[in-house]
Amino acid sequence: MFTTYTLQDLEAAKAGGALEEFLMKCVEAYRQSPDFARAAEAAEYFRGHNRAILNKYLLQTEIVTVTDERGRTRRVSRPVRVQGNRLPCGFFRRAVMQLNQYLLSGGVYLKDAAVKRRLGTGFDKALEQLGECALVQGVSWGFFNCDHLEVMQAAEGTLSGFVPLYDEVTGEPGSGIRFWQLDEDRPLRLRLFEADGVSSWERERGGGLRQVSASPYLTEGGAPMKWKRLPVIPLYANNEKRSELTETVKRKIDAYDNILSDLGNNLDRANEVYWVLNNFGGDAKQALEVLEQIRELKMVINSSDGSGAGGTADMKTAEVPYLARKAALDILRREMYADFMALDMETLTGGSLTNVAIKAAMADLDLKANSFEWQCFRFVQSVLELLGVTDEDISFRRQSISNAHETVEDIYRMRADLDRRSALMLNPYIDQDEAERLISSADASPAE
């Protein structure tokens, strides 16, 4: 949690007439902070840019001709760095999207439809985006702007993000700075969120920071509005307020990527045959050219094989030792899913898989979703408090995985104890809207 500067520091800077300088100090300090670095790194892993593997190089030998001070030339070998295969996996993206969509794809459910409408159009989708960013970076920020929710990330690339300024008394965010810059040569723009409104700032290249505009928060009708709390609300990934890319998960991803990339490099080097020429003569100078011959000619010259026989030509292939690597990859894959508490879909195979078995396989995912649901609950609760709603029940409709055939059989066996509405609503083959239509159609039909 970034605490280099706080709300009290902001107030002191305003009182001392040094607000512009303070804003720039906040942005630069946050850009250099471990919080920003961790958030940016996690975002890179989510995009599949795993830094550990993208910085990986291979050492190879090349033959070059050098000339000494007397003008004599000779062939020497030297090591060179080449890129080779870099094969990052997409595990972190899959695991984050699985958890986020499992919990939030059905949206937030409120008993009072009128209260839900006050949250604005697209609130559920904005909450999904907030949830994804929070799981990746540890925290994301939602600005409830009049009648809709705006999503702000802790880090966007290396030049943009959101700086929270916490209140030293309450520990809650009392202010915040959203900053963004397309490139180092482009203008820097800021939005300062305070209790009474938001102001916009801009700094051109080589110039100073200047205020562009300032306005109070507005209601849906456009009237000034003073919220009871700062309308920029954090959604945390967990109680630790840290990214779900923990060291446990990250190190296993790095190991998996390294093993997979090395396997790809070995396959590249062994994808063709080469020839070993025995008893064809040669001298020591040719030893420097062996590797080059293998790479370019797919041939090795052997002065003598010790048999005393005539010259022969043997075709050879390189066998790649892949079994140990495959076992390591399988183990790491299982461990990554276990550490993240994600559902490995390969475990849900076979048409005879029962609902009990499915539920058991999803136990860890449910536990992880329960933990994240509390963070989402507190976020929605804070938004409702802005609207003056304090007693609303909040729930989330999770996605479900089940054996539909078995579910229908269970409904059939319980049919004597279920009314028509319940049977239709429980049927996994019938969409909920279609079930409501069938129920309404039956209710409207005249009795025989």
N, C-alpha and C positions, 0 to 999 in steps of 0.2 A: 504494500500500500504506500503510495507516494505521499510523504509527509514533510518534504523539504520546505515547502511553503504552505501556509494555512490561510483560513479565512481572516484570522486576526492580522496576519501579515498584509493581506490585501487592504484591510481597513486602515492600517497604519500608513501604507503607501499612498492611499487616497488622501488621508489627512495631511501628509507631508508634500503633496503635489508631485509625487513621483510615480504615478500610475503607469504611464507608458513604459518606463524603465522596468517596473516590477513585472508587467505582463511579459516582456521579452525575457526577463530572467527566469520566469516560471516555465515558459516554453522551452528554452534552451536546457534548463536543468532537467526537465521531464524527458526530453529527447536523449539525454545522456544517462538517464536513470536505469537501474536494473529492471524496474517494472516495465518500462517501455521496451527494453531489449527482449525480455521474456515474452511479452505479448506479440511483438513483431516476429520472433522466432517461431512461436506456435502458429501464427498465421501462415508462415512459410511452409511449415509441415502440413498444414491443412490443405494448402494448394499443391502439395506434392513436391515442393522444393526442399527436400531434406538436406540440410547443409552438410551433414557429415558425409553423405555420399556424393554430393555435387562438387565437393572439394577433393575428391579421390583421384589419384593419378597412379599410373603404372610406370615402373622403371624398365626400360628396354635398352639394348645395346645396338649402336649403329657403327658402321665402319666409315671412317673419313680419311682423306689424304691430307697430310700436313707437310710443310716445307720448313727445313731448318735454316739457320743463318748462312750455311754454305750452298743453299739452293738444292739440297738433296731432299727427295720426297720419300715418304714412307706411309704405310697404311696402319692406322691405329684404331682401337675401339674406345668408345666412350659411352657412358650411360646418358640416356635422355628420358625426360618425363613426357608421357603421352596420356591422353584423356582416358582411353579405354571405355568399357561399358559402365554406365552409371544408371542403375535401375532402382529408383525409389519406389516404395510401395505406397498404396493409398489407404493403408489401414486406418490412420487417424481420421481421415475424412469420413470413411465409412462408419466408424464407431461413433463419431460425434453426430452425424446425420441420423443414424439409427436411434440414438437416445433422444435427440431433440424432436424428431418426427413422431416417435412412439408416444411421447408425452404431449406435444403441443400441436400436432397436425389436426386434431379435432377441435382446436380452439378452446377458449375459456368459457365456462358455462355459469351464467348468473340466473337466479330464479326470476328476477324482474327484467323483462325484456326492455323496458324503458330505460333502466339503468345501463344495460348493455349498449343501447343506442347512443347514450351519452359518451361512451368511450370513443366513438367515431368510426367512420368507415375504414376498414382495413386494419383494425386493431389486432385481430387474431394473427394476420400475416406479419404485421410488424413485430408482434411478440415472438413469433417463430424465428424471425431474423435476429432479434435480440438474444434469444436463447442460444442460437448457433454461435453468435459472436462471443457470448459469455462463456460457453463451454470451451471454446478455442483459446480465448485470451484471459480468462479468469473473471472478467467483468465487462459488461457493456452498459451503455447509458441511454435511457429513453427520455426524450424531451416531450412532455405532453403539451403540445402547442395548440391551444384553443380547442380544436375539435379533432385532432389526429396526433398520432405518436410518431416522432422522428427518432431514427436509430443513429447512435453515434458510437463508434468503436474506440477502444482504448488506444489502438495503434492502427493506422492505415498506411502501409508502406513504411518508409523511413523518415518521412517529413510531416506526417499528419497524424492527428489523434485528439484525445480529450484529456485535459489536466484537471483533476478534482482538487478543490481546496476545502479541506475538512475543517469543521469547527472544533477548536481545541477543547471546548466545554462539553459538547454533546457527542462528538465523534462522528457526526453525520455530515454529509456534503453540504456546505453552506454556500458555495459558489463553484464555478467551473469555467474552463476556457476550452472552447473548441477551436483548433487551429488546423489549417490545411494549406498545402503548397504543392503545386504540380511538379515543380523542379526547383533546384537551388537557384536558378536564374530567373524564376518567376516570382510574382508578388506573393507575400505572406499575408494571409487573411485570418482574422480572429473573430470569435463571438464570445463575449463575456456575459455569462449568465449570473445574475444576482437576484436577491430576494424581490426587488421591486421592478425588474425588467431586464432586458437584454440590449447590449450595445455591440456595434460592429466596428472593427478596426482593420487597417490596411497598412502594409509597409512595402513600398516599391523598392526595387534593387538599388542599393546604395543610399537609400533615404531612411528617415525615421518613421516610427509608428505614429499613425494619426487616426483619430476617431472619425468614422464615416457617418454613423447614425446611432440613435438611441431611442428606444421605445418601451413603454410598459407592456406587460403581458395583456393579452386581449381575450375577451369572451367570444363565443361563437357569433354574437351580433356585432362585434367590433368595439365594444365598450372596454375601457381600461379595467383590468382585473388584478387584484392583489391576492395571490395564493397564500394559503396558510403555511406552506413550506416551499422550498425550491422545487420547481416543476421539472427538474432533471433528476431522474431516479436511477440508482444503480441496480442492475440485475447481476448477481454473483453466480459463479458456477457451483460454488460449494461454500461451506462454512469457513474454509481457509482462504477464500477469495483468491484462489490460484487457478491457473489453467489446468484442464484435465490432461494436458500433456505433461504428466509427472515424470520425474527422472526414471521411475520404474518402467514406464511405457516407452519413453524416448530412447533409452539405452537399448531396449529390445528391438525397437524399430531400426535403430542404427545397425545393430548386429545383423538383423535380417537382411537389410539392404546391402551390407558389405558382403555377406555370404552369397547372395543372389548375383551381385555384380561380378564377384570373383568367378562364380560358376559360368557366367556369360563370357568372361574373358578367356577362361580355359577352353570353352567350346569354340570360340573364335580361332584360337591358336591350333586347335586340333581338327578343324573342319575339312582338311584336305590330307591326302596321302603325301609322303615324301619318299625319296629313294636313298638307300645306302649303297655306295659303290665300293666294293672290296677289291684289294690288290691292284689298284689302278695307279699306284705311285703317288707322289706328292711330297711336300716339305713342310717345315714348321710354319712358314708364312701363311699357309692355307688355314691354320688354326684360327687366325683372326677373322677369317671370312666364313667360318662355319655357320654362325647364326644368320649372317646375311644370306647365305645360300639356302638355308632352311626357309627363311622368310620369302625370298624372291624366286628361287629355283625349285624349292621343295626337294633338295638333294643334299646328301652328305658324302664327301669323298673320304674313304678309309684307306690308308696306305697299305695296311696288311691286316688280315683277320687272324693270322697265326696258323692257318691251316695248311699253307703251302700250295693250295689249289690255285687254279686260274682265276681270272677276274669273273666276278658275278655281280648281279644287280638284284637287290632285294627290296620289295615294296613294303613300307611300314606305315602304320597308322598309330596315332597317339591315343591311348585310352584315358578318358577323363574320369578321375575318381569322384563320382557323384553321389554314391550311396550315403556316405557320411554327411555330405552337405545337405542332401535331401532330408535325412533324419533330423539334422539341426534346424532346418527351415520348418519342418513340421512341429518340432518342439517349441520353437520360438513363436510360431503362429498361435498355438494353443495357449502359451503363456501370455501373449499380448491380449487375447480375448479374455482370459481369466483376470488379468490385472485391471483391464478397463471395465470389467463386469459387463461386457457386451455379449450379444447372442450370436454365436457362430452358426450361420444358416446351414452349413454342411452337416450339422448334427440333426437337423430336421429333415430327414429324408425318408422316403417310403410311404406308400399310401396307407399302410396299416398303423401309422403312428397315432397313438391315442391322445386325447385331450389332456390326460393326466401326464403323459410323457412330455407333451408340449409345455405344459405349465411348469414342470420340473426344470426343463431346459431354459425357461425364461425367468427362473427365480432370481438370478443375479441381476438381470436387466431390470426387473421390477424393483429390486432393492435400490439400484442406482437411480432409477426414475423417482422413487419415493424421496430420496435425498434432494434431487434437483427440483422436484415439485414444490418443496417448501420454499425454495428461493423464488420460484415463479409466483407462488401464492403471496409472499410478502411484497413482491413487486406490484402485482395487481391490486393488492390491498392498499398500497401507498398511493396508487393512481386514484383509487376510489375515494381515499381520504381527501384528495385535492377537490373532488366534487362534492364533498360533504357527506359521503355515504360511509357509514361505519359498521353497519350490521348486515351487510350483504354476504350470503354464502357464496363461496368460490370453489369451483371444482374444474377438473380437466378431463376431457374424454380421450382416453388412451386408445391407440390402435390395438386390435386384437388379432391373434393368430390362433386358429383352431382347426380341427378336423371337421369340416362342414358336414360331411356325411354322418359322422357320429352324432353331431349336434342335432341334426334332423331326426335321427332315430330316437334320441332322448326326448325330443318334443313329442314325437308320436306316442312313445310309451307314457308320457305324462299328460296326454291330450284330455283325459277324463278330468284332470284337476286344473286345466287351463281354459280360460275363455278364449274366444277367437282373436281378440286384440293381442293378448299376450303371446299366443302361438305365432301370429304373423310378425310381431315385433322381434321375436327371438329367432326367427328363421334367417340364417345367414345368406340364403340365396335371394332374399327379397330386400330391395333397398328400403330404407326407412320411409322415404317419401312415398314410394309405391305402396308400402304397407298402410300408411295413413290414408291413401286414396282408396284402397280396397276396403278398409274399415268404414270410411265415410260412405262409399257406394253401397255397402251392405246395410248401413244404418238408414240410408235414404230409400231403400227398396221397400215396397209395400208388403206387408205381412200376408202370407197366403191363407 
